[in-house]
Amino acid sequence: MGGARPETCPKVVGPDHDFGSPPMLKTLANGRQLLIAGQKSGNVWAHDPDQKGSVVWKTALVANTTEFGGKIIWGGAADEQNAYFGLGTGGIAAVQLKDGERKWFTALQPAPALSTHSGQDGPLTAIPGVVFSGGWDGVLRALSASDGHVLWAYNTVQDYKTVNGVAAKGGSMGAAGPTVAGGLVLVPSGYVGVKNGLPGNVLLAFSFSD
């Protein structure tokens, strides 16, 4: 295979504003379906799949959507009212499905010992009333879906005694996010990625309690 032809290459390289995660198909209370997609620019788009993908609304979750991407990378989550997205610049934002209005934003600072590892790059998971996010600083957080305040947090950056006897430690959380199933929150910890994250090799399981 030959290399790229110079005459077909752009003179100015784009700002990496592709869509790095799959969209979410949601049905509103009135029966209308929307395809919700988060873009690396920091914009969230709602498209009507029944109208040839026409744009219903677009909402910017960051102040500057024209600079180099990396604002929304691995994907969001949604419930019946809102869509939630973690931002590479730090924090979690919620937008209303029906009109794209930004409902809340919660800035999240990295753990003090990991101040250089900021951002909520990984995909989110939502269950009724709660949104889970794994941070680049290795902290797993649960936020209130109604107003975004932090309900619970756990620093995974530590050594673990594992059930299979393999030495393990936690690190940054990125491409693979939290999963909720069978009364457990399952989360892998340790991801280097393209931002020199903290390596690790552990899968953690947290149980719900009343």
C-alpha positions in Angstrom: 0.0 0.0 0.0 1.4 3.4 -1.0 1.5 6.5 1.1 -1.0 9.4 1.0 -0.9 11.6 -2.1 0.2 15.1 -1.2 -2.5 16.7 -3.4 -5.2 15.0 -1.4 -3.9 16.0 2.1 -5.3 19.1 3.8 -2.9 22.0 4.3 -4.3 22.5 7.8 -4.7 19.5 10.0 -8.1 19.4 11.7 -8.6 19.9 15.4 -9.5 16.2 16.2 -13.3 16.8 16.5 -14.5 13.4 15.5 -17.0 11.4 17.5 -15.0 8.9 19.7 -17.9 7.1 21.2 -21.2 5.6 20.1 -24.4 7.7 20.2 -27.4 6.9 22.5 -30.9 6.4 21.1 -33.5 7.7 23.6 -37.3 7.9 23.4 -38.9 11.0 24.9 -42.2 11.0 26.9 -44.0 12.1 23.7 -42.7 9.1 21.8 -40.2 11.0 19.7 -36.8 9.4 19.4 -33.5 11.3 19.5 -30.0 10.2 18.8 -27.6 11.8 21.3 -24.0 12.1 20.5 -21.0 13.7 22.3 -18.3 15.2 20.1 -14.6 15.6 21.0 -15.1 19.4 20.5 -17.3 19.5 23.7 -20.5 19.8 21.8 -23.5 17.5 22.4 -25.8 16.9 19.4 -29.3 15.6 19.2 -30.4 14.2 15.8 -33.8 13.0 14.7 -33.4 9.5 13.2 -36.8 9.7 11.6 -36.0 13.0 9.7 -32.8 11.9 7.9 -30.7 12.8 11.0 -31.7 16.4 11.1 -30.3 18.4 14.0 -32.8 19.0 16.8 -30.5 20.8 19.2 -26.8 21.3 19.9 -25.3 22.2 23.3 -21.7 23.2 24.1 -20.4 21.9 27.4 -17.2 23.8 27.3 -16.4 27.5 26.7 -14.1 26.8 23.6 -15.3 24.2 21.1 -12.9 25.2 18.3 -9.5 24.3 19.9 -8.0 20.8 19.8 -10.5 18.1 20.9 -10.5 15.7 23.8 -13.4 17.3 25.6 -15.8 14.3 25.3 -14.0 11.1 24.3 -15.4 7.7 25.5 -19.0 8.5 25.9 -21.9 9.5 28.1 -24.9 8.0 29.7 -28.6 8.8 29.8 -31.8 8.2 31.8 -35.3 9.2 30.9 -34.7 13.0 31.4 -31.1 13.8 30.9 -27.8 12.9 29.2 -24.6 13.0 31.2 -21.1 13.5 29.9 -17.6 13.5 31.5 -15.2 16.2 30.2 -11.5 15.8 29.5 -11.1 19.3 30.9 -12.6 18.1 34.2 -16.1 17.7 35.6 -19.5 16.2 34.7 -22.3 17.9 32.9 -26.0 17.1 32.4 -28.2 18.2 29.6 -32.0 17.8 29.2 -33.0 15.4 26.5 -36.1 17.3 25.4 -34.4 20.6 24.5 -30.6 20.3 25.2 -30.7 22.8 28.1 -27.7 22.4 30.4 -29.2 21.3 33.7 -26.1 21.2 35.8 -22.3 21.1 35.8 -20.0 19.8 38.6 -16.3 20.6 38.5 -14.2 17.8 39.8 -10.7 18.4 41.0 -8.2 15.5 40.9 -7.0 13.9 44.1 -4.3 16.1 45.6 -1.5 13.6 45.1 -2.5 13.3 41.4 -3.0 17.0 40.5 -1.4 16.4 37.0 -4.0 13.7 36.2 -7.2 15.7 35.8 -10.2 15.0 33.7 -13.2 12.7 33.4 -12.4 11.1 30.1 -14.0 7.7 30.6 -17.5 6.7 29.8 -20.2 7.2 32.4 -22.9 4.9 33.7 -26.3 6.0 34.9 -28.8 4.2 37.2 -31.9 5.8 38.6 -30.8 8.8 40.6 -27.0 8.2 40.3 -24.3 8.8 37.7 -20.9 7.0 38.0 -17.6 8.3 36.6 -14.1 7.0 36.8 -11.5 9.8 36.8 -8.1 10.1 35.2 -6.9 10.5 38.8 -8.1 7.0 39.6 -11.1 8.1 41.7 -14.4 6.5 41.2 -17.2 8.9 41.9 -21.0 8.6 42.2 -22.9 11.9 41.6 -26.6 12.8 42.1 -28.4 12.7 38.8 -30.7 15.5 40.0 -28.1 18.2 40.9 -24.7 16.7 40.3 -23.4 16.8 43.9 -20.9 14.0 44.8 -22.6 11.2 46.8 -19.6 9.0 47.2 -16.0 8.6 46.1 -13.3 6.0 46.3 -9.6 6.3 45.4 -8.6 3.2 43.4 -4.9 4.1 43.2 -3.6 1.6 45.7 -2.3 -1.9 46.0 -4.8 -4.8 46.3 -4.9 -8.3 47.6 -6.8 -10.1 44.9 -9.1 -13.1 45.0 -6.9 -14.9 42.4 -3.6 -14.1 44.2 -2.2 -11.9 41.4 -0.5 -8.7 42.6 -2.6 -5.8 41.5 -2.8 -2.0 41.7 -5.2 0.7 40.5 -4.5 3.7 38.3 -6.2 6.0 35.9 -9.6 5.2 34.5 -10.3 5.9 30.8 -11.7 3.9 27.9 -13.5 1.3 30.0 -16.0 2.8 32.5 -18.1 1.5 35.4 -20.7 -1.2 34.8 -23.7 -1.9 37.1 -25.1 -5.4 37.2 -26.5 -7.7 39.8 -26.3 -5.2 42.7 -22.6 -4.5 42.0 -20.6 -1.6 40.5 -17.8 -3.2 38.5 -14.9 -1.0 37.4 -11.4 -1.6 35.9 -8.6 0.6 37.2 -5.4 1.3 35.3 -5.2 2.9 31.9 -2.3 4.7 30.2 -4.0 5.9 27.0 -2.5 8.9 25.1 -2.2 11.2 28.1 0.4 9.1 30.1 -2.1 7.9 32.6 -1.3 5.7 35.6 -1.0 2.0 34.7 -2.8 -0.6 36.7 -4.3 -4.1 36.4 -7.3 -4.5 38.7 -11.0 -5.1 38.4 -12.9 -3.9 41.4 -16.4 -4.8 42.6 -18.4 -2.6 44.9 -21.8 -3.7 46.4 -24.8 -1.5 47.1 -25.9 -0.9 50.6 -29.0 0.8 52.1 
